[in-house]
Amino acid sequence: MDGYRLYFDHFFRAEMVNNPDASIDPGSNKDVTNWGDGGTIRWRHLGNKSANFLFVDGHVEPRGYNKRNNTCEIKRRNICVNRINDWPPSKAYSY
């Protein structure tokens, strides 16, 4: 996802993203036949212009894809996480 930036650039860490409102790299939008071609989004709904996304809080919503300019409605702020500074925790937490 996002052009494999898990391994370079922002590493999916929010503090390393230059433009959080930029569209992620939406990928090639084609069915894959092996694991090596995976890791991209298949925009298969609404005539190959939309995909459903599950968010951490449990809700699902569709997001669009624009083939003309190779952008989508998923922003970098949607996929990057904040770093936990106190990890591992210095004290025990009780729930």
HELIX and SHEET records of a PDB file:
HELIX    1   1 ALA A   14  MET A   16  5                                   3    
HELIX    2   2 TRP A   35  ASP A   37  5                                   3    
HELIX    3   3 ARG A   76  ILE A   79  1                                   4    
SHEET    1   A 3 SER A  50  LEU A  54  0                                        
SHEET    2   A 3 VAL A  60  ASN A  66 -1                                        
SHEET    3   A 3 THR A  71  CYS A  72 -1                                        
END                                                                             
